[in-house]
Amino acid sequence: MQFHWDWLCLSVLLLSSISAESEDSEIEVENFGKNSLDSNIDRSRSPLEVVYKTPKPTGEVYFAETFDDAMLSGWVLSQTKKEDTDEDIAKYDGRWEIEPLKENVVPGDRGLVLKSVAKHHAISAMLSRPFVFDSNPLIIQYEVNFQDGIDCGGAYIKLLSKSDDLNLEYFYDKTSYTIMFGPDKCGEDYKLHFIFRHKHPKTGDYEEKHAKRPDVDLKKMYSDRKTHLYTLVLNPDDTFEILIDQTVVSKGSLLEDMVPPVNPPKEIEDPTDRKPEDWDERSKIPDPDAVKPDDWDEDEPPKIEDDGAIKPEGWLDDEPEYIPDPNAIKPEDWDEDMDGEWEAPQIPNPECETAPGCGTWVRPMMTNPKYKGKWKPPMIENPNYQGMWSPQKIPNPDYFEDSHPFKMTPVSALGLELWSMTSDIYFDNFIICSEKEVADRWAAESWGFKKLVASANEPGMFSQLLTAAEESPWLWIVYILTLALPVGLGILFCWPSKKIDEDVDYKKTDLAKPLTKGQLEQEVLENDEDLKKTNENPNEEGAEDEDYEDENEAAEGSHEEEGNKSVSEEDEMKDADESTGSGDGPSKSVRKRRVRKD
């Protein structure tokens, strides 16, 4: 049994040590793809010694911007006003700056920062050449950091539709766009927009198509004050993917996963159809053959006085429940002509505090067992029920079928048209291309580098646990239980226990053999004769010594087996000596002791 407990104890200790080592050595590993091997990070040097280099696109791109030159070359600030808005805030006068990050600064890296609060911001730039939706995918990617969090505001971008009259100085909210993409938040509504404007092939009107909301929690991206990478991939097969930090958070089809759908229904309800007057939509009706029972009394009240109630003893009938406050004094400015006769305010009668009640006693009310209420006939199935009426369907005159909605209006510019109640929203590393490998390499050299620096600057695990506990004090209970559990198990299973009497195994050879009364008397007589001979013949000491030495050697031989005799065994032998004088049966076992005469 002890062997099994030892193995259990050893297993608990091994599991505890392995768990501790795995927690201490856990390292977050990000895979930026095979292209990250060619990034400008010198892995032989520490993170603080790594030198940042402005990323450069490795393939064909339509737009790329890092802001590392600290210049807004190619960017145009809007000079117009927002329509249908108060004059004092209608102008796009929100301020933009090029600055490094507030936290986890990367020397040499800068971004475009929205600086104003409660103002309209609008800035845009032309693409190197227009993107035409033909046979190549469209990939849009950029970084956002809500450095001070976000209360209400957006960080989305717009791809402006190509047109001959496009003037970036007049870029505003009504400027035609093809795609809108990016994060947006107001109150507790966290969004990640993907909207494209679809042209009706018959009417020529444009209608916004919204992608379904991603099935992930977006709150962290708005509150952790870290730089996040947003990517939209549109494929020529009419599918799309939305990624945050290179992880897919939403994907679908332009034909099936947009609201409202790209293609309208083939049939619609006839707007001229009207419900007939005799149409019966009642599924159940009162039973026309039902008759009110003769004993049904509709005049019985729902509550009646309880006739069995008895007024409690000590009820003060003559004492009112409330009396005028005897300590109240009429205000000096009280005008009886204007305010009427002054009366002291009412207070609870102190005489009623110890009594069961005061004033006129009234019997309490109880439910009337005879009450049935107003009689109504029971409901039955309506034999004339015709179902819920709905207009008849007719062919949709505006029906069309666009089997390839990827072929959108070409785009020629990128713009940010935003309103925000929080400042210092950071934008960086815009890229528009057609190859995912190009966007991944761009991300590895820009966002991946920032993530590496931010990870190196993060506090240790212990500091993170303390910070989390400060925000959520209930975590202290989890910490204490987590530490106490392995300690408690170790004490429970591994603490040495005291041996009990049942655990001691006595050898049968350690027990004395039983002797009869006659044998015991014979040995005692022989022992007495030996002692007499020794006293009478002192010259025979040598022989006695020889006999003693033989016995001593035998005793020494058995000394290792017997060990130290316990006090309890000596007591048992004494008890046996005392009990030899009674009875004829076998006596208790005793040991014969020899004493050497000096």
N, C-alpha and C positions, 0 to 999 in steps of 0.2 A: 504493500500500500504506500509506503514511504517513497518507493521508487517512482510510482506514478505521480505523486505530488511534486517530486523534484523535476520531472520532465515538464509538468504544467507550468511550474514557476519559471523554468528556463525559457519556455516558449513565450510567456508574457513579456519577459525582459527583452527577448530578441525582437518581438513585434514592436515594442515601444521604441527601441533604438532605431529600427528601420524607419518607422514613421517620422521620428524626429529628424533623421538624416535627410529623408525625402523632402520635408518641409523647408529645411535650411538650404538645401541645394537646388530647390526648384527655380528654374530660370525660364523666363518667357522668351520663346524663340519665334521670330517672325520670318516667314519665307517670302522673299520678294521676287522669287522666280530665278531662273538661271541667269538672267541678265544682271542680277545684283552682284554677281561675281566680278563684273567688270567695273563696278562703281569705284569712285575716287576715295574709298576708305582704306587707309593703311592699317590692316588688322594687327600688325606687329606693334602698334603704338597704342597707348591708352586713349580712351574717348576724349579726354581733355586735350590731347595733343593732335587730334585729327584735324586737318585743315579742310575747310569747306571750299568747294569750287562750284561756281554757278553751273547748273545743269544745262546741257545743250541737247536738242533733239537729234536722234541718231537716224531718223528716216524722214519721209515726206510728211510735213505737217501743214495745216491751214492757218494755225495760230499758235504762238508760244510766247509766254510772258513770265519773267521772274521778278521784275522790279529791282533787281540787285544793283542796277546802275543808278538808282535813286532819282530817276527821271521818268516823267510821264510822256515820253516821246511816243507819238502815235495815238494817244488818248485824248479825247475831246470832252470837255465839260459842257453840260447842257446849259443853254442860255434862255430857255423858254419857261413857261409856267404851266402848272398842273390845272386842268379844267375842273369846274364844279367844286372849287375849294375856296376857303376864305382867302382874301387877298393877302393877309399878313403871312400866310404859310404856303401860298401857291407857288412861289418861286423856288426853283431847284438851286438853292444856295447852300446846301449842306457841304461841309468841308471834307476834303480828302487829303491824306498825307501818305508819304512813303516812309515807313519806320520799321525797325526790327521788332521782334516779339518782346513783350514785357518780361516773360519768364522763359527759361530754357533758351537763352539767346544763343544763336549761332553766328559767330563773327563773320561778317560779309554777307549775310542773308537778310533781305528786306522784303516787305510786302506792302500791299495797298490797304490803308486803314481808314475806315469810316469814322470820322471824329465828332460829328455833331449829333445833338439830341433833339428830337421832336422837329426835325427838318426833312425836307425832301432832298434826296441825293440822286444824281443821274450822271453817269460817265460811260463812255463807249469807245470802241476802237474797231477799225476795219480789219477783216481777215486778209491774209496775204493774197488769197484768191477765193472766190465764192465756192461753197460746197454744194454740189448738185447731187440729189438723192437718186442714184442710178444703180450701180452694181457694187459699190464699196460701202462698208460699214461706216457709221459715224460714231466717234468716241469723243466725249466731252469729259474733261477732268480738271479739278481745281481743289485748292485747300481753303478751309475756313477755320478760324479760331475765335470763339466768343470769349475774349480775354477778360471781360468783366461780367460774364454771364449774359443773359438776355431776358428782358421782361416782355417786350413786344417789338418785334421787328423781323425782317427777312434778310437772308443772305443768298438769295437765288440769282441766277443769271438768265438773260434772254439772248437767244440767237435771232437777230433781226432779219426779217425777210428781205430778199434782194428786190430792189426797185430802182427805177431811174431817178426818182425824186427823193431818195434817202439822204437826209442832211443830219449829221450827228449833233450839230449845235441845237437842233430842234427835237432832240430825242426826249420823249416823255411817255406817260403811261398809255397813251393811245397809239403809239407807234406800232406798226404791224410787226409781229414776230412770228416765227415758225415753231420754236421750242422754248419752253421755260422749265428750268431745272434747278433744284437746290433746296436747302432747308428754310423753314419759315416757322415762326412761333409767336403766339399771342395768348396770354393767360396760361392755361394748362393744356392748350391744344398744340401738340408738337407734330409738325408736318414735314414731309419731304416731297416736294412737288416734282412731278413729271407731267407736263401739259404740252400737247401739240395742237396746233390750229389746223383743222381739216377743211378743205374747200369743197363745198357742195357742187358736184359736177353739173347739176341742172340749174340751180339758182345762182351759183357763183358766190354765195355767202360763206363766211368762215364760222366754224363752230369749235369751241374748245373741247378737247377730249382729255379727261383726267385719268391717270393711272390709279388703280386701287391702292389704298393705303398699305404700306409695308407691315407685315405681321411681326414686327420687332419693337422693342422699347427704345424710343429715340431720345428719351429724357437725358441720358448720360451724355450724349454728344453736345447738348446745350449747356450743361452745368459743370463739366469736369475741367473746363478751361484748357483743353488740349487741342492741338492741331489735328483736324480730321480731313480725310481725303474722300471726296465725293466723285463718283464716276457713273456716267450713263453710256451704255452701249446699245446702239440701234443697228440691227442687222437687216440686210436686204430681204431676208425671208420673213419679214414683218414680226420678228420677235425682239424683245428688249430685255436688258438686265440693268439693275441699279445696284451699285456697290458702295459700301462705306468702309474705308480702310482696307480696301481690296477684298472685302467679304461680301458676297451677294446677299442682299436683304430683300430683294423683290425681283421677280422676273415674270414674263408673260407674253401675250400676243397682242398686237395692235388691233386685231380683229375681235378678240374675245374678252380682253381684260381692261377695256377702257370704258369710262362712264361720261356721257352716254355712249352707246355703241357707235362705231363708225358707220355701219350700214343700218338704215331704218327698217322697221318691220314691213313685211309685204302687205299686211292688212291693218287697217285702223278702224276704230269705231265710227259709225256714220254720225256726223255732227247734226244731221237733220232728223234723225230718228227720235221719236217721242214715245214715252210709255203710255199704253192705252189706259183709259179711265177705269175700265172694269178689270184691270190686271190685279190679281189677289196675291200679295207677297206674304200673307200671314201663314206661318207653318202650323200654328195652333189657334183654336178659337174656343170661346166659352161654350159648354155643352148646352144647346138650346132646349133639350128635353129635361134638364135637371130641375128639381123643385126643392125649395127651401123646406127643411124638416119642420114639423109643427112645434117641436120643443125648442126651436132655435130662437132665443131671446136676444135681440140686438140692443136692447135698452140696458142690459146689465153693464155696470161700470167695470173698468179694468181693476180698480182698487177699492177696497172696502175697509171699514174700521175693524180692528182686531177685538172681538167681543171678549176674548179670554184674557186680555191684558189687564193688569192690576196696577194701580198707582203705587209707586214705590213709597216705602215708609220714610218719613222725614221730608216729604215734598213740601216746600214753602209756597202755599197758594197765595198768601197775602204779600209776598215779597216780589217786586218787579225784577226782571232779569237785568235791566240797566237802570241806573239812577244818575241824576245830574252830579257832576264833579263838584264836591263841596269846597274844594280848594281853588276853583276857577274864579277869576276876578274879571269883571267887565272892563274891557279896554277903555282907556281915558278918552280916546278919540271916537268912541261909539256914539253915533247920532241916531237916536230912536226915530226921528222924523224921516231920516234917509235909510237907515238900516233896519228899522223895525224894532220890536221889543227884544231885548237881549236875553238869551237863554244859555245857561251853562252847558258845556258839552257833556254828552253821556259817557259813562264809564261802566264796566261790569260791576254788578252789585257784590261787594265783598261777603255779604251774608250767604250768597249762593255757592261760594267756593267749596264749602264742606258739605253742602246739602246735595241730594241727587238731582234737584231741579227747583226752579222758581216759576211763579206765575201760574196761570190757569193750566191745569194738566189736561192734555188731549190724548185720546187713545191713538196709538200708532196705526198706520195703514198696512194692509196686507193684500196679497194678490187674491182677486176674486175667483174662486174655483168655478163659478158659473159663467164667467165671461167667455164669449166666443167671438165677439166683434161682429162686423157687418158681414152678412152672408154673401158669398160669391159662387156662381156655378163653377164646377171644375173645368179644366181645359182639356180639349180633345184634339186629335189630329184634324186639320182642315181638309175636308174632301175636295175643296176647290183650289187648293194650293197650287200655284203655277211657278214657284221658284222666284229667285231674285231677278228682277228685270235688268237687262243690260242692252245697250244699243247693238244693232246688228253690225257685222263686220263688212267692210267694203275694201276694195283694192286701194292701197295707198297711192295717191296721185304723185307724191314726191319720192316714191321708192326708187332706189338705185342700189347697185352693188359695186362697191369698190373692193376688188379682191387684192389690191396691192397698196395699202395706205402708206407704206414706207416712202412712196414717191411723193414727198411733201414739197412745199415751196422752197426753192433754194435759199440759202442764207449767205449774207455777205458781211455781217458785223456782229460783235459781241457787246452787250451792254448790261450795266447794273443800274436799275431804277428802283430805289429802296426808300422806305420810311422806317425809322427806328427810334425807340425810346431808350436805347442803350448805346453808348459810344464804344469806340475802340474794337470794332469788328474787323478782323484781319483776313485779308484775301491774298492768295499767293499761287504762283506756279500754274497758270492757266495753260492748257494745251487742248487743241482740237486736231484730231488725226483720224486715220482709217485703219491703223494697225495696232492691235492690242499690245504687241511686244514693244512698240515705241512708247506707248503710254506707261507700261510697266517699268521700263528702264528709266523713263523720266521720273516716275514715282520713287524708284529706288535711290536716285541721286538727289532728290529734293525732300519729299515727305519722309522717306525712309531714313535719311540722315537726321532730320529733326527728331524723329521718334527715337533714334539711337541716343542722341544727346539727352533727350528728356528722360529716357530710361536710366541713363547714367547719373542723372541728377535727382532721381527719386530717392526718398528716404528709405532706410532699411525696413525690414519686415516688422520689427518691434515698434518702430515709430509709426508705421502705418496702422498697426493694431491699436496703439494708443489714440491716434487721431480718430479712427473709426469709433472707438469707445466714447470719446468726447462728444461726437455727434449723436451716437446712439448708446446711452448709458446701459441699456439692457444687455449689451454685449459683454459686460463684466461678468455676468452670471455664466455665460457660455465659456468665457476664458477660465473661470474658477472650476467649473465642472470638467472642462477638458483636461486641466492639470490634475485635478483631484482623482479622476477615474483611474489612470494607470497607477498612481501612488497607492490608492486604496486597494486595488487588486494585488499589487505587490506585497502589501502588508498582510492581506488576507491569506494569500496562498504561500508566501515565502517566509513568513516569520516563524522561527523555530518553536515548536511546541514541547511542553514538558512531558517526560515519559511517565506513564502511569503504571500501576502495579501489573496490569494485564499484559503490558509489553515486555515484562521481564520473564525470560524463559529459564527455569531451573532445570539443571541436569539431574537425571535420576541418580547418578553416582554421588551427587552432593548430599543425598538424604541418608541418614543412618538406618541400618538394618534393625528391625524390631527384635527384641530379646524377651525370652520368657522369664518368669520370676526365678525359677530354679537356676537358669544359666546366669542370671545376674548375681544371685547369692554366691554361686561357685566362684565367679570372677572376683568378687569382693573378698572372699576368704583367701584365695590365692594371692591377692595383692597384699593382704595383711600379713601372711606368712613370709612373703618376700621382704617386707619391711622389717619384720622381727629378725630374720636371718641377717639382714644388713647391720642391724644394731648389735647383734651378738657376735658376729664375725667381721670386725672392721678390716682384718687382713685380706679378706676376700673382695676388697674394694676394686682390685684390678679386674676380677671376673665380672663384678657388677658393672664396672665401667665399660667393659667390653660388651656386656649385654645392653647397656645404655647406648653405646655408640651404634650398635646394630639398629636399635629402635630409632636413634636419632637420624641415621641415614635413611631409614624407611620413611621417617617423618619429613626429612628434607626432600625426598623423592616425591612425596605427595603434597609438598608445600605449594608447588606451582599450580597444582590442580585445584586445591581448596582455597588458596588466597587467604585473605583476612576474614576470619569468621565474624559474622555479624553478632550484635548483642542479642538479637532476637533468638538466634540459634542456641546461644549459651543459656538464655532463659528457658528455652524448651528443654534443654538437657537437665537443668536444675529441677524443673517441674517433673521430669521423668524420674529423677532420683527420689523425689518426695513421694511419688505415687507407686513405688515398688513394694511398699509394705502392705498394700491392700489388693485383694483379688487374686485369683489363680490363673487368670487368662494372661495373654501376652501384654506386656507393658509397653509404654511409649519408648520410642527409640532414643538411645543415649550414646554418647561417645566416651570411650575409656581414655582417661587422661593419666599420663605418667609424669611424675615429678622427680627430677634428678636431685639426689641428695648431695649437697655440697660438703 
